[in-house]
Amino acid sequence: MQRIAVVLIALLLSLSVPAVAGAQLGPTNVPAPLTTPDEETDSTPFDEDTGLSTLQLVLIFGAAITVLGLIAYLIVRDAHTAAPVAGRAGAQSVAKSGSGASAKAKSAREREREKQRKRNRAKAQRNQRKKNRPR
């Protein structure tokens, strides 16, 4: 019951504050002007708008679009140069086989020979490391 009373009092106070503040902004609080303002004459000798012409707008927007396009091109080019070669489909097959043929186009015998060559090379490297160990 006390919560409801507190909420109602807070609501009444919040609604009464703007009404009091609005009374302070009445026209009676505005000081009288010290001098009477003269009528301002139109300082422009012509009535048409002096804004940008259509050609200027086209050139501005064209330059902005060109700059944004150049920025996008540079970002994409940089992303392509920084991407790993293994992620590219065309470069992957060329990198694996020296002749440019894809790995799936090789016959089973060629793949087995290549695997055996890799095993022999790894074995020779292991033996070389064993040979060069400090004793």
C-alpha positions in Angstrom: 0.0 0.0 0.0 2.9 2.4 0.8 4.5 1.6 -2.6 1.4 2.7 -4.4 1.2 5.9 -2.4 4.8 6.7 -3.2 4.4 6.0 -6.9 1.3 8.2 -7.0 3.0 11.1 -5.2 6.0 10.8 -7.6 3.7 10.8 -10.6 1.8 13.9 -9.4 5.0 15.8 -8.7 6.5 14.9 -12.1 3.4 16.2 -13.8 3.2 19.4 -11.9 6.8 20.5 -12.5 6.5 21.1 -16.2 3.4 23.3 -15.6 5.3 25.5 -13.2 8.3 25.7 -15.6 6.0 26.7 -18.5 4.6 29.7 -16.5 8.2 31.1 -16.3 8.5 31.3 -20.1 5.6 33.7 -20.6 5.9 36.8 -22.8 5.9 39.2 -19.8 9.5 38.1 -18.9 10.9 39.2 -22.3 12.6 42.5 -22.0 11.6 45.3 -24.4 13.9 45.9 -27.3 16.3 48.9 -26.8 15.9 50.2 -30.3 13.3 49.5 -33.0 14.7 47.3 -35.7 14.8 48.8 -39.2 13.2 46.8 -41.9 15.8 44.7 -43.6 16.0 45.2 -47.3 16.7 42.3 -49.6 20.5 42.4 -50.2 20.4 40.1 -53.2 19.7 41.9 -56.5 18.1 38.8 -58.1 15.4 36.4 -56.9 16.9 33.1 -58.1 18.8 30.6 -55.9 22.6 30.9 -55.9 23.2 27.2 -55.0 25.2 24.6 -56.9 24.4 24.0 -60.6 23.4 20.6 -61.9 26.8 20.1 -63.5 28.6 20.8 -60.2 26.4 18.4 -58.3 27.0 15.6 -60.9 30.8 16.2 -60.7 30.8 16.2 -56.9 28.8 13.0 -56.7 30.8 11.4 -59.6 34.0 12.2 -57.8 32.7 10.7 -54.5 31.6 7.5 -56.2 34.9 7.2 -58.0 36.8 7.6 -54.7 34.7 5.0 -53.0 35.1 2.6 -55.9 38.9 3.1 -55.8 39.0 2.4 -52.1 36.9 -0.8 -52.5 39.2 -1.9 -55.4 42.3 -1.4 -53.2 40.8 -3.3 -50.3 39.9 -6.2 -52.5 43.3 -6.2 -54.2 45.1 -6.2 -50.9 42.9 -9.0 -49.6 43.7 -11.1 -52.6 47.4 -10.6 -52.2 47.3 -11.4 -48.5 45.2 -14.6 -48.9 47.0 -17.9 -48.7 47.7 -19.7 -51.9 46.1 -22.9 -50.6 42.8 -21.1 -50.4 42.6 -20.4 -54.1 41.2 -23.2 -56.2 43.3 -22.6 -59.4 46.6 -22.0 -57.6 46.2 -25.1 -55.5 46.4 -27.6 -58.3 49.3 -25.8 -60.0 51.2 -25.6 -56.7 50.9 -29.3 -56.0 52.0 -30.6 -59.3 54.7 -29.0 -61.3 53.1 -29.7 -64.7 49.9 -27.9 -63.9 47.7 -31.0 -63.9 45.4 -31.5 -61.0 46.2 -34.2 -58.4 43.0 -36.0 -59.2 44.0 -36.4 -62.9 47.0 -38.5 -61.9 46.8 -42.3 -62.1 47.0 -44.4 -59.0 50.5 -45.6 -59.9 51.7 -42.0 -60.3 50.2 -41.0 -56.9 51.8 -44.1 -55.3 55.2 -43.2 -56.8 54.9 -39.6 -55.6 54.0 -40.8 -52.1 57.0 -43.2 -52.1 59.3 -40.4 -53.2 58.1 -38.2 -50.3 58.6 -41.1 -47.8 62.1 -41.7 -49.1 62.9 -38.0 -48.9 61.6 -37.8 -45.3 63.6 -40.9 -44.4 66.8 -39.5 -45.8 66.2 -36.2 -43.9 65.7 -38.2 -40.7 68.9 -40.1 -41.2 70.8 -36.9 -41.9 69.5 -35.4 -38.7 70.6 -38.6 -36.8 74.0 -38.4 -38.4 74.5 -34.8 -37.4 73.5 -35.2 -33.8 76.1 -34.2 -31.2 77.7 -37.2 -29.4 
